[in-house]
């Protein structure tokens, strides 16, 4: 059903097409500061008949603002806030416990929150900041609330992991994901690693739980000017291209797939791909794969980011790092 969608497709267009799949659903969206694609995703889901939209993020004040803005447009929207700091496993576990205590089961989890190309930092648990926040936090949160998803009243639970075409920048460095405690840190390689991890987590989650009805997708939303880019220099294209040439030994500015990730989109156009991943019924058989421009796009995905062996290897590494095993 998404064949007609393209880079210009808006969130409203997708929601209108899949309104019957949105109606009555309970969804969690992380990273919902107003003005970003997470808030736009929550806004559109809420305005198209969702039973409940849970907006999650680090700061209660930011969640309150998003809820207020959505209710100005859709006064009868049913919204709930959830404080979730993905850079703290303590916060992740507390938030998961709250979700597991909800009366409602969860139909859709959208892991949207991320940090991008930040200076070196570590999470409260000592993990390299981008890997810890963008992958390990969502990895633990998703697994802890998985029973709530598998108990979805619709019987069609979904997890959507917002990744990026920036996964082209680097694979997962299994031997040294922490960049020697920052000694060899390069912010774009770290970001690329975390986005590759989003895709591999998607693949392994699908491999392990599709037989129980879980559908999982990762995606590239497009390059959108939001608060996520607060650490990004104006010379983004040159910066990334030079690093990719250093790492891969060739100039990927000549690659249409790479240049495609630098195409500027509106927030609405960016959220459209998330909504397709979350609600398009026709792509369910392709669980575990990657979307771009509001449709499945394997040409935009590096093979290492969808490799089953890498996916299982990352799962096991993640369990060791967080000190917890998940079935």
Buried (B, 14 or more C-beta within 10 A) or exposed (E): BBEEBEBEBBBBBBBEBBEEBBEEBBBBBBBBBBBBBBBBBBBBBBBBBBBBBBBBBBEEEBBEBBBEBBBEEBEEBBBBBBBBBBBBBEBBBBBBEBBEEBEBBBBBBBBBBBBBBBEBBBBEBEBBBBBBBBBBBBBBBBBBBBEBBBEBBBEBBBBBBBBBBBBBBBBBBEEEBBBEEBEEBBBBBBBBBBBBBBBBBBBBBBBBBBEEBBBBBBBBBBBBEBEBEEEBEEEBBEBBBBBBEEBEEEEBBEBEBBBBBBEEBBBBBBBBBBBBBBBBEEBEEBBBBBBBBBBBBEEBBBEBBBBEEBBBBBBEBBBEBBEBEBE
